[in-house]
Amino acid sequence: MNISFHINFKGQCAEAFHFYEQHLDGVIDGLFKFKDTPASKTVPLEWQDKIVHGGVLIGNVEIVGADVLPEQYHPPRGFSLLLRLTTENDVKSKFKILSDGGEVIMPPQKTFWSPCYAVVIDRFGVPWDLNSGT
């Protein structure tokens, strides 16, 4: 048994997964557009190039996702993806990348459990915790 995360995007799934591929050493595992599937009949013409299903592997964790129509989209809440990083510099570097165009919740800082911890919502609306050490 495996666990993956499924995230709905408001039209930028492909952009997000390419960003994670480039900046988080991810590997894209398919990006299927609505127009290439039977689901093409369920969305408007301007949505045909959006992603009905896609995946990106970061480390040994798969994130899958899809674009949902604007009226069906709700921002993720109640969870975050945790990046366990080795050093304080790793946290600061990834934080800088993920916070560009996003929302800083907690800048990198020392906590009682970690030499460096940060929280950010990236520009795609995905919440991330970044942790060094443990």
C-alpha positions in Angstrom: 0.0 0.0 0.0 1.2 3.5 -0.8 -0.1 7.0 -0.1 -0.1 9.8 -2.6 -1.4 13.3 -2.3 -4.0 14.6 -4.7 -4.2 18.4 -5.1 -6.8 20.4 -7.1 -5.4 23.4 -8.9 -7.3 26.4 -10.4 -5.9 26.0 -13.8 -2.1 25.9 -13.2 -1.4 22.2 -12.5 1.0 21.8 -15.4 2.9 24.9 -14.4 3.1 23.8 -10.8 4.3 20.3 -11.6 7.0 21.7 -14.0 8.0 24.1 -11.2 8.3 21.3 -8.7 10.2 19.3 -11.3 12.7 22.1 -11.8 13.1 23.3 -8.2 12.4 20.3 -6.0 14.1 17.7 -8.1 10.8 16.2 -9.1 10.1 13.8 -11.9 6.8 14.3 -13.9 4.9 11.1 -14.3 2.4 12.2 -17.0 0.3 15.2 -17.6 -3.0 14.4 -19.3 -5.0 17.2 -20.9 -8.8 17.2 -20.9 -8.7 17.4 -24.8 -7.0 14.0 -25.0 -9.5 12.1 -22.8 -13.2 11.3 -22.6 -13.4 14.1 -20.0 -13.1 16.6 -22.8 -16.9 16.6 -23.0 -17.2 17.8 -19.4 -15.3 21.1 -19.7 -15.6 24.2 -21.8 -13.5 24.7 -24.9 -11.1 27.1 -23.2 -10.3 24.4 -20.6 -9.3 21.7 -23.0 -5.5 22.2 -22.5 -5.9 22.0 -18.7 -4.8 18.9 -16.8 -7.4 16.3 -16.0 -4.7 14.1 -14.3 -1.0 14.5 -13.7 1.7 13.4 -11.3 5.1 14.4 -10.1 7.4 12.4 -7.9 9.4 14.3 -5.3 11.8 12.0 -3.5 9.7 8.9 -3.0 6.4 10.7 -2.6 4.0 11.2 -5.5 1.8 14.2 -5.8 -1.0 13.8 -8.2 -3.3 16.6 -9.3 -5.8 18.1 -11.7 -7.2 21.4 -12.8 -10.8 22.0 -11.6 -13.1 24.6 -13.0 -13.0 27.9 -11.2 -16.5 27.4 -9.6 -15.4 24.0 -8.2 -12.0 25.2 -6.9 -11.4 25.5 -3.1 -7.9 26.3 -1.8 -6.2 23.5 0.1 -6.6 23.8 3.9 -6.1 21.7 6.9 -2.8 20.1 5.7 0.6 21.0 4.3 3.3 19.1 2.5 6.4 18.8 4.6 9.8 19.0 3.0 12.4 17.4 5.3 15.7 19.0 4.4 19.2 18.4 5.7 20.5 21.9 6.5 19.4 25.4 7.5 20.7 26.6 4.1 18.6 24.0 2.3 15.5 25.3 4.2 16.3 28.9 3.3 17.0 28.1 -0.3 13.8 26.1 -0.9 11.8 28.7 1.1 13.0 31.5 -1.2 12.0 29.5 -4.2 8.6 28.5 -2.8 7.7 31.9 -1.4 8.3 33.7 -4.7 4.8 34.9 -5.6 3.4 33.0 -2.7 2.4 33.8 0.9 4.9 33.7 3.8 3.2 32.2 6.9 6.4 31.8 8.9 9.9 32.8 7.7 12.8 30.4 8.4 13.7 30.3 12.1 14.9 28.1 14.9 12.2 26.2 16.8 12.4 23.9 19.7 12.3 20.9 17.3 14.3 22.1 14.4 17.4 24.2 13.7 15.4 25.8 10.9 11.7 25.6 10.1 9.4 27.7 7.8 5.9 27.7 6.5 4.8 29.1 3.1 1.9 28.8 0.6 3.4 28.7 -2.9 2.1 30.7 -5.8 0.0 27.7 -6.8 -1.9 27.7 -3.5 -0.1 24.6 -2.1 0.9 24.9 1.6 4.5 23.8 2.5 6.3 23.2 5.8 10.1 23.2 5.5 12.1 21.5 8.2 15.8 20.9 8.7 17.4 18.3 10.9 14.8 15.9 12.4 
